[in-house]
Amino acid sequence: MTARISRARRAELQRAAQELRRQGQRNRWLVERIAATIRVKLPDMLPLEAWRLAYGWSRPQAVAGISSLYESDGLVAPPVNPSMLCRWEHGTHPPGPEYVSVLCRLYRADAVQLGLVPARVLQRTGGMPAGYRHGKDAASGNGYQMTAEDEAAALAAVRDSVQLALEAEGPSGGPLAAQHLNAAWRYYDVSYSSFPPAMLAAEVHRTRALVTAMLRAPQPDETRTELRRVGGWLSALAGNLAFHLGDYPAAQIHLSTAARLGTAAGDTRLTCWSLGAQSMTSRAQDRNAEALDLARQAIEYAGTPLRRAQVLAWAELPALARLGGRYRSDALRVIGQAQDQMAADPDSSQPGRFGFDGAELHLHIAEASLLLGNPAMAREHAEASRAETRAGRPSWAAATLTLSQAEVTRGRASDAAALAHGVLDAIPAEFLRQTSRLRLRNLDQSLAGTGTADTEVRSLTERIRALPQLVPVGRVSDEPNGH
């Protein structure tokens, strides 16, 4: 049964979606990106409705489109009407297989993108980020209880669509396999935080193995270039997931592959992001000079103000802050540059793992401010980041733990510990990334240095020590470098 949403709330969602569409049109976004943005910004709205609104169609217009497709095939139009479409969009009654097929044609999207493979598997959790409720508490947007098995099935359904296309088109693939591969990596991108990192990493490797197998078969040059580009985005995801699982050598391998494939395919956005992620990984291993060099390579490929803001804040700023000393003034300058670039971009945000938004900008400034010895500035930006992020998301956890560190500097050890307890209460251990675990350990050390031994602090130490170890996935798919 669908989670009940009031008529007024639905009208509010529609108005917000229409504004997002207008924003996307001004920036010449593809419909696919508009639909993804609507889903990220308005999580109460299910994918089928988001796609219709991304096109700017009313329900009667969409129904007329369905009828036109049947008529163009020489068939009698089915008895579909706006009320039926409304029920499909709200998840109260899923469309049958025939209607799924025509909806995919109508919106030029696949069933995964439309949330129809099947609805009970792919719907996201209501009220909280997808995947952050488990077992009896895991209620999806259509009332279904999401379990770990359902999460695995949702990911497998994405890969199955590629494999079915290969069954139909042969080992080299064809237009349908290419379409599903692009849908797959974009689904992983937008849904990155919806799954435990280890689970998603294994599935990304399996999908990337399909790309590698296709590249081993004879391909026209244009097709090979596109496959290398898709393989590059999957390698970027594999690298970032390895990073979040604490497997830095594997992260470097996958991210280096992604950067090379981005260059080979002429995808400067992929090259830019992959170099920025390599900078992040080098920084995590205390190779800060190397991290700074990679960040400055990445900025050369940043083609938009938003992309420049991302590289400046995510890659260059943390490297400068860690180097300290004579780089302090450079770090302060980069903070201003990142804020200026963010303000200059009419988009100002982009959803997904490869995207960037104001909450992330504030987070990086907050963490750098702590390193630069300005806890007041760190607290200000950490609070701003938390305010722009829903509770329970990884970015919320990062901002909360950064705020905790700032509270320690103010002599508020108990408040700092309480904030960290909130993170551990909200996020299951399998979702807790290595980055958050490191923040927790650093916070624990800072609290130990205060000499505070109240109940909040002691119990936090115990909870941190009891966290199960992350298990790296390893390299379970070939790197497509040589193909």
N, C-alpha and C positions, 0 to 999 in steps of 0.2 A: 504494500500500500504506500502511496506517495506521501512524503512528509508534507503536511498541509502548509500552504503559503497563502496569505490573505490576498484578496483582490487588489487592495491598495498597494501591497508589496509587489505584486506582479506588474502593476502599472508602472511602479517606480523602476523595476528592473528593465522594463521595455524602454522607458525613457533613457535610462543610463546606457543601454545597449545601442540605442539610436545615436547618442552622442559619441560613443566609441566608434561607431561606423563612420560618422562624419569626420572624426579625427583621423581615422585610417584613410579615408578618401583624400583628405587634404595632403596626407603624406604619401599618397599613391601606394598604399599597402595592397597586397593581394587579398582576396576574400578569405583565404585560408588563415592569414595572419590576423585579420579582423576577428574571425570566429574564435581563434585561440585566445586573443586578448579579452574578448567578451567572457570566455570561460574562466580565465584567470581572475579577472577583475570582479566578476559576478558569479561566484561559485554556486549560488542557489539555482542558477539557470542550467538546465541540461543541454548537452551538445546539439541535439536536433533543433531546438528552438534557437540556439545561438547561431547556427549556420543560416537559418532562415533570416534572422535579423541582420546577419552580416551582409546578406544580399539586399536588405532593405525591403523585403517582400512582406505583404500582409498574408494572413492564412488563405483568404480567397485567391490571392495571386499564386501562391504555392500550389493550391489545389488545381487551379487552371493550368499550371505548368505540368502537373502530373497527367492531366487529361490530354494535353497536347502531345506528350511523349507517347501515350498509348495510340493516339490518332495517327501520329507520324509512322508508327509501326503497323498501321492498318488494322488496329484492334479497337474494340468498343471500350470506351473509357469506363473504369470501374466506379462503383458507387461511393467514392471517397468524398468527404465533405469537410469543412473547416472544423466541425466538432470532433471528428475522428482524428484530424491532425493535431488538435489541441490535446487530446488524450495521449497520443503518441509522444508529443513534446513534453508533457508533464509526467510521463512514466507510469500513468495509471493503466494503460493497456498497450503493450508493445505491438508494432506492426508485424504482419506475417512476412514470410520470406519474399514473396512477390513484391510487396510494397517496399521492403528494404532495398531490393534491387532498383526499383524506380526512383526511390529517394536518393540513392547514390548517384544515379544518372542526373537527376534534377539539380543536385547541389554540387555535382562534379567532385565528389568526395567518396571515400570508401566507408564501409560499415564501421570500422574502428573509429574513424574521425567523428562519425555521427553518433557514436555511443550505442551501437546496435549489434554488438558481437560478444555475447548477447547482453541485453540490458542489465541482467542481474550480476554479470561479471564485471562490467566496465564502469558502472556508476560510481561516482566519488562519494566520500562520506559527507554528510550534511552537517554544517555548523563548524566543523573542524577540517583541517587539511586532510586530503585523501590519505588513507592508510594509517592515520594516527589513532584510530579506534580499532580495537581488536576484540575477537570473541563476542560476548554478549553485548558489549558496548559499541560495536562497530556497525552503526546504522548508516546506510548509504542514502543518497539523495532520493531513492525511490523506496526507502524503508527496508531494504535488504540488509542482512547482517553480513558484513565483509569479514572474511577469515583469511588466514595466511594462504590457505589453499585457493581461495578466490583471487587473491593478489597474484599468485603464480599463474592461475588460469588466465587472468587478464593479460599478463605479459605474453603467455604462450599464444593467445589468440592473435596478437599482433604478428608474431613470427609465422604462425600458421598461414596467414593471408599471403605472405611472401612465398612460402613453400608450395601452396596450392597454385600460385601463379607459375612457379617454375615447373610444376607438374604439367601444366597446360602448355607452356611455351618452350619447354626444354631447358637443358642445363645452362645455356647462354642467357636465358631469360628473354624478356621483350618489354613492350610498353607497360603491361600490367604489373610485371615484377618490379620495374623501375618505379611505378607509381606507389606500390605498396612499400618499397624500401624507403622512399622519401617520407611516406606517412609514418613509418616505423620510427625513424630517428627523430622526427618531429614530436611524435607521441612521447618517446623517452625524454626528450628535452622538456616539454611542457609538464610532464608528469614525474619529473626527476625526484621530487620530494615525496611522492605518493607511495613509494615502495622502500623497503629496507635496502641499503646500498648493496649488500652482498647478493640479494635476490636479483636486483636490477642489473648488477654487473654481469652475473652469469648469463642473463638473457641477452644483454648487449653483445657479449662475446659470441653467442650462438647465432645471432642475426648477422654479425660481421663475418662469421665463417661462411655464411651463404654468399656474401659479396665476394669473398676471396675465391670461392669455388666458381662463381660466374666469371671472374677475371681470368681464371685458368683456361676458360673456353675461348674460342675465337670470337672476337668482337670488333665491330667497326670502331675507328678511332674516336668518334664522337661519343659512342656508347661507353667505351672504355674510360674516357675522361669523366663522364658523369658517374660511373661506378666508383672511380677513384675518389671523387668528391664525396659521395655518400659514405664510402669506406673511411674517409677522413673524419667526417662528423661522428661516425660510430667509434673511431679510435679516440677522438676527443672525449666522448662520453666514457669510454673504457678507462682513459687516463684519469679523468676527474673522479670516477668511482674508486679507482685504485688509491688515489690520494685520500679520499674520505674513509678508506679502509686502512690507512696508514702504511700502504705498500708503496713507498716512494720510488724505489728502482723501477717497478712495473709502471708507475705513473709516468716517469720520464720516458720510458720506451714508447708507450702509447701516444703520449703528447708529441714526441718528436716525429712519430709517424704521421700524426694528424697535420702537423705544420708542413711536412714535406709534401703530403698529398694535397694540402690546400694550395701550395705553391704550384705543384704540377697541374692542378685543375684550374688554376687561375681564380681561386676563391679567396680573395683577400680577407674577408671576414673570418673564415676558418683559420687562416694563417695567423691573423691578429690574435684571435682568442687563444689559440694553442700556444703561442709564444707567451702570452700573459699567464696562462696556466702553468707553463714551464717555470716562469719566474716565481710563481707561488710555491711550486714544489721545491725549487732550489732554496727559497727562503726558509721553508720548513726544515731543511737540512743544514741551516746556518751558513749557507753559501750566499751571503748577502751581496757581495760585489757581482757575482754571476747573475743573481736575481735582478740587480739593477740593469745590467747589460741586456738581459732578455726583455725587460720591461721597455727599454728604449728602442729595441728592435721592434717590439709589438706596436709602439706608437706610430711607427712609419707606415703601418698597414691600416691604421684607424681612419676610416673614411668618412665618419660622421661625428658631430659633436658628442653624441651619446657614447659612441665607441671610444672616443678620446677620453671622455670623463671616466669610463670604466677602466681603461688601461692606467690612467693617471692614479686613480684612487685604489684600485685593486692590486696593481703590480708595482708601479714606481714609488708611490708614497710609502707603503710598508717597508720596501727595501731601504729607502733613505732614512726612515725613522729608526730602523734597526742598526744602520751604520752609525747614526748619531754624530756627535762631535761637529766637524766642519760641514756636515750635510744637513744640519738642523735648519738653517735658513732656506736650503733648497726644498726641504720637506714642507715648510710653511708656505713657500711659493707654490708648490704643487697642489696643496690644499685649495688655495685660491683659484688656480687654473682649473681644477676639477669641478669646482662649484660654478665657475663661469661657463665651462663647456656644457654642464648639465642644464644651466639656465638658457643656453643658446639653442638647445635642441627642441624643436616644436613638439617632438614626441614625448620626451622627458622620461620615458620608461619603456621597457620591452620585456615581455613575460618569458619565463623559461630559464633553464640552466644557463643558456648562452646569453641571456638578457641582462639588464641592469636597471635599477630604479633608485629612487631617493632613499629608501630604507638602507640599501646596501652602501650608498655613498656615505650616509651618516655613520654607518657601522665602521667603515674603514677610517674615517676621520677620527672616530672615537678611539679606536685601537691605537692609531698613530699618536694621538694626543697623550695617551698613557705613557707610551715610550718616550715621548718628548718632554715628559714631566709636567703636563698640564691636566691634572685630574678634573678640574672644573669644566674644561672644554670637553673632556672625555665623557663626563656625566651628561652634559647638555646634548651631545650628539647621540649617545647611547639611548637616552630617553626618547629623542626624536625618532630613532630607528625603530624602537619598540612601538611607538605610537602609530607607525605606518605599516606594521606587520601584525598579522593575526597570531594570537597565542598558539603555541604548539608547533609552529613552523621552525625549520632549522635557523633561518635568519633571526627569528624572535629569540631563539635560544642563544645565539651568538651575541645579540645585543644585550640580553639580560645578564649574561655572564660577564660581559665587558662592563656593564653598569655595576655588577657586584665588585669587580676589581676597583672601580672608582670609589665605591662605598668603603672599602677597606682603607683607602688613603685618607678618608674622612674620619677614621676611627670608629666606624659603625660595623663592626665585625658580625654582630648578630643579624643585622639587616642584610649584609652581604650573603651570609649563609642562607637566610630565608629565601632570597632570590634564587640561589642555586638549587635549593630544595624544590622550588617551583618548576624549574626546568626538568629535574629528574622525575617529578610527579607527572609532568605533561607529556614527556617523550619516552616511549618504550626503549629499552636498551638496544634492541636491534636496529632502531632508527637513529641512535645517537652516534653521530659521525666522529671520526678521529679528531677533527678540529674542535668540537665541543668537549671531547674528553680531555684534550690538552688544556683547554681553558679551565676546565674543572680542576685538573691537577695543579695548574699554576695558582688558581684561587686557593686551593687547599694549602699550598706552601705559603702563600701570603698570609692566610689566616693563622697558620702555625707561627709565623713570625711575630704576630701581635701578642702572643701569649694568652689569648682569650680561650677559655676552656668551658664555655657554657654548653648547654644541651644541644642547641642548634648547630654549633660548630663541630662538636664531637660526633653527632649523628651524621653530619655531612661527610666527614672523613670516612666513616664506616661505609656509607653508601657508595662513595667514589671507589673505595678499595674493593667493594663487592661487585662492581660492574664486570660482566663477562668480557673476555678479550674479543676483539674483532678478528675475524678469520679472513685473510686476503683470499681473493678468488684465484689469483695467479693468471698465467697466460694460457687461456684455454682456446684461443683462436689464433690463427696465423696472422702475422703482420702483413698487410697487402703491399708492402713496399716494392717488391720485385715484379708486380703485375701491371 
